[in-house]
Amino acid sequence: MSDAIADAKRALRAELRERRQLLSAAARENAEAGIHAQLDALVAEHGARSISCFLSTMTEPGTRSFVTDAAARGVRVLLPVTRTDGLLDWAVATPDGDIAEGLFGLPEPVGELLGPIALNDVDLLVVPAAAVDRTGMRLGWGRGFYDKTLGSMERCPPVYAVVYDSEFVEEVPSDIHDQRVTGVVTPTQTITLAPTRR
């Protein structure tokens, strides 16, 4: 990655992180309710019986109520567990599942690890992002877990990134290893940018 691209990514991430930290508790609650409704509709639209999602941090658009409700309704939800080798393990969400702090302080499920290959059986992937641009290019938080995961999948189902409305932007800096997403989910809308990733 060129220094210019790396610097541009760092600067944009810092700006987005600061904006997220300034959101009020009420704004976060409203965003979580909106994300919940948008994800419910997306799962229904795709007829998805098995999905991947993530447990949101305090500053991310909230996914936890969606995960709990989806698991209670019988949707199989795989949640990521970070590994030191840069890959992701997966564990099945349960409505009352325990959550622990994983690598990098991220919230992760406590339960049986299914290994990276478990993701090959899902109908829909819901991933975190710092921002997504109009072409579907996703800017992550810099550790590369999802770029590696998506880049290694033989048959990748639709991938939707969850961001706040202001984080769906015209363009994000990107490099060769960065992965595009199928669409974006915000608290107010779901936009499909490309019907298929490849």
LUMGUTOR-729308 format. One record per residue (C-alpha): x, y, z. Coordinates in steps of 0.5 Angstrom, whole numbers, plus 500, padded with zeros to 3 digits. Layout:
<nodes>
XYZ ...
</nodes>
This chain:
<nodes>
500500500 503507498 504512504 499517501 493512501 495509508 496516510 489518507 486512511 489514517 486521517 479519515 479513520 481519526 475523523 470518523 472515530 472522533 465523530 462517532 465519539 461525539 454522538 449523544 446517547 439518544 442518537 445512538 439509541 435511535 441509530 440502533 433502532 434504525 439499524 435493527 429495522 433495516 437489518 430485519 428487512 434485509 434478512 427477510 428480503 434475502 430469505 436468509 436463514 443463516 447470517 454473519 453479523 458482529 457485536 457492535 462496540 459503544 461507538 458503532 451503529 448498534 447491532 446487538 438488539 438485532 443479533 439477539 432478536 434474530 437468534 431468538 427467531 431462529 436465524 442462525 447468526 455467526 459472530 466473529 472472534 478475532 485470532 492472532 493470525 489475522 483470521 476470524 473464528 466464528 461462534 453461533 449467537 444465542 439470545 442470552 449468550 455471554 459476551 467477553 472482551 476479545 483481542 483489541 478490546 472488541 466484544 466477542 461471543 463466548 462459545 464453541 469456535 467453529 473455525 474460519 470456514 464456517 462462514 462458507 455456509 451463510 446466506 448473508 454477511 453483515 460487516 462493520 466499517 468506518 465508511 463505505 463509498 458509492 462504488 461499494 469500497 469499504 474502509 475498515 479500521 485497519 487490521 484487515 480481518 474482513 478484507 482477508 476473510 472476504 478475499 479468501 471466500 470461494 463463493 461469497 454471499 451478499 455483503 452489507 456494511 453497517 455505517 451511520 448515514 454520514 459515513 456513506 461517502 463519495 469516495 474512500 482511499 483504497 488499495 489493492 487488497 481492500 474488498 468491496 461490499 454489495 451494499 450499505 445499511 444505515 439507520 435510515 436506509 439500505 442501499 444495494 450498490 452491486 448485485 454481486 461482489 464478483 
</nodes>
